[in-house]
Amino acid sequence: MAKNSSSKETAPPEALPPKSGGSTERWAASGVLILGTAFFLYASMSESPAPSGSPGAGAADGGHAHAATPRDPGQGQKFRYFEDPAAAHPLPVTLPPSGFINKGIANSYRIAKEIPEVLAQQPCLCGCDNTSDDHRSLLDCYIDEHASTCMVCMKEAVLAEQMTDAGKSAKDIREAILEHKFSEVSIGN
């Protein structure tokens, strides 16, 4: 038996048009991505902390690896703070807590007013010290509105107050900050 050919013949599927362009764009995008990654890696490696046992990793800050920055000749640690509270004088004037509606923000500014010498002995780990040559410690975060927008600054201040109230020294507080214990703190909104 012979098969009847149907009157409807199926047309072959239309071939897709050849891809035009795109190849150059993909290569350019890949090149930009590779160059960006290389730049990021280079920048990351050039800012690495000093190795343990280096002069910046002393007992004064619990052996944490810190490197001095060239713009900061008076301090030998990566994060700036005063080991001696007398060296921080005259203390900067901080903004009044009454200038803030949010209770947590106002509370952190109150802390800066009440224990300025303790905050002067603490580093700020949010990176704000890289934005100003005048930034010398956590206390300097409270001379303007920076701390009001920075959870790290506020949590560090609350931790400093809690530990001060518990009888801990400024050095103990600094160790806790360098170990990121402030991340567990609530600012009390």
C-alpha positions in Angstrom: 0.0 0.0 0.0 1.3 3.3 -1.0 0.9 6.2 1.3 -1.1 9.0 -0.1 0.7 12.3 0.0 -1.5 14.8 1.7 -2.6 17.8 -0.1 -1.2 19.9 2.6 2.5 19.8 2.5 4.4 21.1 5.5 6.7 23.9 4.6 10.2 23.7 6.0 10.6 26.0 9.0 11.9 29.4 8.2 15.6 29.8 8.9 16.4 32.4 11.5 18.3 35.3 10.2 22.0 35.2 11.0 22.9 37.1 14.1 24.4 40.4 13.2 26.6 42.3 15.6 26.5 41.5 19.2 29.8 39.8 19.2 31.8 43.0 19.4 29.5 44.3 22.2 29.9 41.0 24.2 33.7 41.2 23.9 33.7 44.9 25.0 31.5 44.1 27.9 33.7 41.2 28.9 36.8 43.4 28.7 35.2 46.1 30.9 34.2 43.4 33.4 37.7 41.9 33.5 39.4 45.4 33.9 36.9 46.3 36.6 37.6 43.1 38.5 41.4 43.6 38.1 41.2 47.2 39.4 39.0 46.1 42.4 41.5 43.3 43.3 44.5 45.6 43.0 42.8 48.2 45.2 41.8 45.6 47.8 45.3 44.2 48.0 46.9 47.6 48.4 44.8 48.4 51.4 45.4 45.1 53.2 46.2 45.2 57.0 49.7 44.9 58.3 50.7 41.3 59.0 50.7 40.1 62.6 53.9 40.9 64.5 54.3 44.1 62.6 54.8 47.3 64.6 51.2 48.3 64.1 49.9 45.1 65.7 50.9 45.7 69.3 49.5 44.9 72.7 47.9 48.3 72.9 45.1 47.2 70.6 45.0 43.5 71.5 47.2 42.3 68.6 44.8 43.5 65.9 46.6 44.1 62.7 46.5 47.8 62.0 48.6 49.9 59.6 49.3 53.6 60.0 48.0 55.8 57.3 50.3 58.5 55.8 47.9 61.3 56.7 47.8 60.3 60.3 51.4 60.5 61.6 50.4 60.7 65.2 48.5 57.4 65.4 49.9 54.0 64.5 46.7 52.0 64.1 44.5 51.5 61.0 41.4 52.9 62.7 42.0 56.2 64.4 41.4 56.7 68.1 43.1 58.1 71.2 44.7 55.7 73.6 45.2 58.6 76.1 42.0 60.7 76.6 44.1 63.7 77.4 45.5 63.7 73.9 42.0 64.2 72.5 41.6 67.5 74.3 40.2 69.9 73.5 37.3 67.6 72.8 35.1 68.5 69.8 31.7 69.9 70.3 29.0 67.4 69.4 25.5 68.2 68.1 22.7 68.3 70.8 20.5 65.3 71.0 17.4 67.6 71.1 18.0 68.2 67.4 16.8 64.7 66.5 13.3 63.4 66.5 14.2 59.7 66.3 14.7 58.4 69.8 17.6 56.0 68.9 19.5 58.8 67.0 18.9 61.3 69.9 20.1 58.6 72.4 23.4 58.1 70.5 24.0 61.9 70.4 23.2 62.0 74.2 25.8 59.4 74.7 28.4 61.4 72.8 27.6 64.4 75.1 27.8 62.3 78.3 30.9 60.2 77.7 33.0 62.1 75.1 36.3 60.9 76.5 35.3 57.3 76.2 34.1 57.8 72.5 37.4 59.6 71.8 39.2 56.4 72.7 37.2 54.3 70.3 37.6 53.7 66.6 34.8 54.1 64.1 34.6 51.1 61.8 32.1 52.5 59.3 34.8 54.0 57.1 34.0 57.6 57.7 37.5 58.3 58.8 38.5 57.8 55.2 36.4 60.7 54.1 38.0 63.4 56.3 41.5 64.1 57.5 39.9 65.7 60.6 38.3 62.5 61.8 40.2 61.3 64.8 37.9 58.9 66.6 34.3 57.7 67.1 33.5 61.0 68.9 34.1 63.0 65.6 31.1 61.2 64.1 28.9 63.2 66.4 30.2 66.7 65.4 27.8 66.8 62.5 24.9 64.7 61.2 27.0 61.8 60.0 26.2 59.5 62.9 22.5 60.1 62.5 22.6 58.3 59.2 25.1 55.6 60.2 24.0 52.5 62.1 27.6 51.5 62.9 28.4 54.8 64.6 25.2 54.7 66.6 25.6 51.1 67.7 29.3 51.6 68.7 28.2 54.5 70.9 25.4 52.5 72.6 27.9 49.6 73.1 30.4 52.0 74.6 27.7 53.3 77.1 26.6 49.8 78.0 30.1 48.7 78.7 31.0 51.9 80.6 28.0 51.4 82.8 29.1 47.8 83.4 32.5 49.1 84.6 34.6 48.2 81.5 37.6 50.2 80.5 38.0 52.2 77.3 40.4 49.5 76.1 37.9 46.7 76.8 35.3 48.7 74.8 37.7 49.2 71.9 38.4 45.4 71.8 34.7 44.7 71.7 34.3 47.3 68.8 37.2 45.8 66.9 35.5 42.4 67.3 32.3 43.8 65.9 30.3 43.2 69.1 28.4 46.4 68.4 26.5 44.5 65.6 24.5 42.8 68.4 23.3 46.1 69.9 20.0 47.9 69.4 20.0 51.7 69.3 16.6 51.7 71.0 14.3 53.3 68.4 
